[in-house]
C-alpha cells in the first residue's frame, strides 16, 4: 500500500471528480443521455453549443476510457 501523500491526494481528487461527473448525468426514459453543462439552475445557458463541446466531449472521453460507451452512444 502506498502511503505517499501525493498519491493519496490524487486518489481523493479523482474520486471527487468522479462523483461530480456522475452527479452531472441526466437521464431520458431511464437511460443516461448526457451530462449537464452546469449544475446550477440559476445560470442561463445562452451559449449552449459552446458548453456542449466544452463539457460533453471531455465527459464522453472519460466514459469511453472507463468502458461505458452506452452512455456516450446516447449523447
C-alpha positions in Angstrom: 0.0 0.0 0.0 1.3 3.4 -0.9 1.2 6.0 1.8 2.7 8.8 -0.2 0.6 12.0 0.5 0.6 12.9 -3.2 -0.8 9.6 -4.3 -3.5 9.8 -1.6 -4.4 13.3 -2.6 -4.5 12.3 -6.3 -6.9 9.4 -5.4 -9.1 11.8 -3.4 -9.2 14.3 -6.3 -10.1 11.6 -8.8 -12.8 10.3 -6.5 -14.3 13.8 -6.1 -14.2 14.3 -9.9 -15.9 11.0 -10.5 -18.7 12.0 -8.1 -19.2 15.3 -9.8 -19.3 13.7 -13.2 -21.8 11.1 -12.1 -24.0 13.8 -10.4 -24.0 15.8 -13.7 -25.6 12.9 -15.7 -29.1 13.3 -16.8 -31.5 10.6 -18.0 -34.3 10.3 -20.5 -36.6 7.3 -20.2 -34.3 5.7 -17.7 -31.1 5.9 -19.7 -28.2 8.3 -19.2 -28.1 10.6 -22.3 -25.6 13.2 -21.4 -24.1 15.5 -18.8 -25.3 18.9 -17.6 -23.1 21.8 -18.6 -23.7 23.3 -15.2 -25.2 22.1 -12.0 -26.6 25.5 -11.1 -30.1 26.1 -12.4 -29.7 29.8 -11.9 -27.2 30.3 -14.7 -28.7 30.8 -18.2 -27.2 28.6 -21.0 -27.1 31.2 -23.7 -24.0 29.6 -25.3 -25.3 26.0 -25.2 -23.4 25.0 -28.3 -20.1 26.1 -26.8 -21.0 24.4 -23.5 -21.8 21.2 -25.3 -18.4 20.9 -26.9 -16.5 22.2 -23.8 -18.3 19.9 -21.3 -19.7 16.9 -23.2 -16.6 16.0 -25.1 -14.3 15.6 -22.1 -17.1 13.7 -20.2 -17.6 11.4 -23.2 -13.9 10.7 -23.3 -13.9 9.8 -19.6 -16.8 7.4 -20.1 -15.1 5.8 -23.1 -11.9 5.3 -21.2 -14.0 3.6 -18.4 -15.6 1.3 -21.0 -19.0 2.9 -20.5 -19.8 3.5 -24.2 -23.5 3.0 -23.7 -23.7 6.5 -22.1 -21.7 8.1 -24.9 -23.9 6.4 -27.5 -26.9 8.3 -26.1 -25.3 11.8 -26.1 
